[in-house]
Amino acid sequence: MGYLNKTDLAALHEIGAIGDILSRHFNAEETVDLPANRRVIGLDLATIHAIPTVIAVAGNVIMRPPFWQLCGAALLLY
């Protein structure tokens, strides 16, 4: 999408990021704090967690593993 620079991409790789929700990045265990997250205008994950019913969609086959990892992770179990 062009909003991540080389430093952001290196940091995502280093911390094992597996995906993002509305451009808020996470790894298999938790959300990750990156400068890129602070440049996003929109809902943060804590706000999304407070919504009683959320519908999640994985865009393609490549996103299946991170999607299912997220579904089983504590990220959704606030």
Secondary structure, DSSP 8 states (H G I E B T S, - for coil): -----HHHHHHHHHTT--EEETTEEE-SSSB---HHHHT--S--HHHHHTSS-------SGGGHHHHHHHHHSGGG--
